[in-house]
Amino acid sequence: MPRNTPASRGRAGALALLGAVLCAGLAVVWGQEARWRSPLYCVSTPGTLWNGLAPLPPTLEPRCPQSQSYRREVRTGQSRVEQYRVTGWQPRAVADLLKAGGYTLIEDELRGPDTYAAFLGRTVPAELHYTAVRDGDGTLITVSGP
């Protein structure tokens, strides 16, 4: 039988602490990995537009591109992308919020009746690429940038 000595109690306490630290570390890693499995992997600050620039209006439904290449670029920090769907044809719905948050419209164009594209930035060259396309009875808006 093991003896209940101060040294054995110290080793048991150290092992318990090590186990707790390992469990906490695994929980953090699992929580971070869960984001990348989520359909909203690209939204780093839920409930906000463009990572906290403004509160997300209830009229905008957040989405993320399902492309594995986008997922990889966002995960590695090469780029950022957020998507929103809004009812009706509202190609500038998110652009107006970005402008209110300090971005300037540098260039835009209507590319036919169902596609709008713009470049916005706080500096030149533009930092954000913005597209809006008709999506059934709504508009799918994608904002991407570094």
C-alpha angles and dihedrals in degrees: 000000000000116000121241097234129153089252094052091046089050092052091048091050092048091050091049091050091048090050091050092049091049092049091049091049092050090049091053093048092046090050092051092046091050089066091061092051092050122098086232094053092134095059106090096176109035116217093028138090119242097356099312102329091126139347111274110251114231089240091068119078111202119227138165130217111261093215114122090218091057090046090052094047092050093045093051093044095244091126145353126230134175129178131200133186121208129181116255129011102309105147095168098044095110095031089063090053092048090050090050086052093057105274119128124218103241100174137349141171141181106235099199128314096304107039133065124180132185144169118219131181150153088226137021124289095051117258099201132055112203128191132176122190132179110259110188106290092349146047126260111208123193124192118188137171146128 
